[in-house]
Amino acid sequence: MGKEQKTGKKAAAEADRAKEQDDYLEEALEETFPASDPIAPGHPQERPAGSPRKKSD
């Protein structure tokens, strides 16, 4: 496996993590709107490589 492939996988993992964090933030905003309470977003959990993302829907 070349350096470019490893970098690409790392970038994809970071993008997945950012997407998951964004999903938590979006859900927290939806759950508290229109209340004046501050949001409490969850935090992405570290998963072993290759494990699927858990669907909350």
C-alpha positions in Angstrom: 0.0 0.0 0.0 1.5 3.3 -1.0 1.7 6.5 0.9 -1.1 8.1 -1.2 -3.5 5.3 -0.3 -2.8 5.6 3.4 -3.3 9.4 3.2 -6.5 8.9 1.3 -7.9 6.4 3.9 -6.8 8.8 6.7 -8.6 11.7 5.0 -11.7 9.6 4.5 -11.7 8.6 8.2 -11.4 12.2 9.2 -14.2 13.2 6.9 -16.4 10.4 8.4 -15.6 11.6 11.9 -16.4 15.2 11.0 -19.7 14.1 9.4 -20.6 12.1 12.5 -19.8 15.1 14.7 -22.0 17.3 12.5 -24.8 14.8 12.7 -24.6 14.9 16.6 -24.7 18.7 16.5 -27.6 18.8 14.1 -29.6 16.4 16.2 -28.8 18.3 19.4 -30.0 21.5 17.7 -33.2 19.9 16.6 -33.9 18.4 20.0 -33.6 21.8 21.8 -35.2 24.2 19.3 -36.9 26.5 20.0 -36.1 26.3 23.7 -33.4 28.6 25.2 -31.5 25.7 26.7 -27.9 25.2 25.5 -27.3 22.2 23.2 -25.5 19.1 24.4 -24.1 17.3 21.3 -22.7 13.8 21.7 -19.2 12.9 20.8 -18.1 10.4 18.1 -16.8 7.2 19.6 -13.6 5.6 18.4 -14.5 2.4 16.4 -12.2 -0.4 15.3 -11.1 -0.1 11.7 -13.7 -1.5 9.3 -16.6 -1.5 11.8 -19.8 0.0 10.4 -21.3 3.2 11.7 -24.3 2.8 14.0 -27.5 4.2 12.6 -29.6 6.1 15.1 -32.8 6.3 12.9 
